[in-house]
């Protein structure tokens, strides 16, 4: 049966491609191939999830989001994307939808939030977040979301798009390489990649490289190290000293890990500048959640211990702590990114930033318990626990540190930061 389909698929594919180049243009081609499944007509047995999603994550997700069906939405970058829909569904959270994108920055997270915030069914919002995203230069200020919304909402733009045709061709080439190779000489140069909106220029003061300080700005002015809201948390690290202490890790890393720990970390942190303009977008999400009785949870995913060490090596230990303290005033922070047995176990990561599917399932389970420990899904997750346990219950807690503003409770490979009651 498969061979019959393959033969038929090749014939149909050839006809579609020849029609494209006979002058019918992208409209007919896109209607037939429909790489993002906007309104599929012909089943060509293509690898769309592998090809199309990676080519334009926001467009793929936009065309799969159904308003009034999702009560829990996940936003963030590739590490939040790893907390896949099916992991939530497996535990009983059937209304979960993962709206995270590979390579997403704060602008894209906020733009997606703006797109979905009128959905009355949303009861829980989980936002994967990290310190490095708060540099305006992170991911070159890209924003693929406006284009995704335009293509998803406008059938004519979608079906007449040469970008969509380009991704359609990639799908055909992946599935039927012999057919597409045979007519490759007829192929026009399908045009532009997904365009990202240019970021608005920041009018906030830049950090002086010579002072060795990291400035976190607030609505009331600009302050130096250790400033949070209107109260200074420490002189140096003071009260929170040792919170990110890491015993020396001396081991040979696989090449890809080692390159990320050196080259990527240098790119992330050498000239890092915390941008209040981006912080305001995250604060706007928190304000909306509070005003609309939506449960908001921030998740800081784990990286390997050596990657964490680089933050301190570049003099950003206080910024790393201050980031958590500020977040805690907006919503609970579920933090997996500190030195522990999980972040030292390379077998549980696919590279220095990304964890494997087994870890992803455990992170989903812990996040569900933090969101609502009494729900049926959370109870199911509790039974499926392994060696990661957030301090949801008193018995889970291994230590607590608190000042007048923030309390940090630690469990097993998980910390929860909350505003002090």
Secondary structure, DSSP 4 states (H G I P E B T S, - for coil): -HHHHHHHHHHHHHHHHHHIIIIIHHHHHHHHH-TT-SS--S-----HHHHHHHH-HHHHHHTT--TTT-SEEEESSHHHHTS-HHHHHHTT-TTEEE---TT--HHHHHHHHHHHTT-TT--EEEEE--GGGGSTTGGGG---HHHHHHHHH-HHHHHT-HHHHHHHHHHHHHH-HHHHHHTGGG-----PPPP-PPPPPP-SPPPPTTTT---EEETTEEE-TTEETTEE--STTGGGTTTT-------PPPHHHHHIIIIIHHHHHTT----HHHHHHHHHHHHHHHHTT-EEEEEE----HHHHHHHHHTT-HHHHHHHHHHHHTTSEEEE--SSSTTTT-GGGBSSSS-B-HHHHHHHHHHHHHHH-TTSHHHHHHHHT--S-B-S-SGGG--EEEE-SSEEEEE-BS-EEEEE--
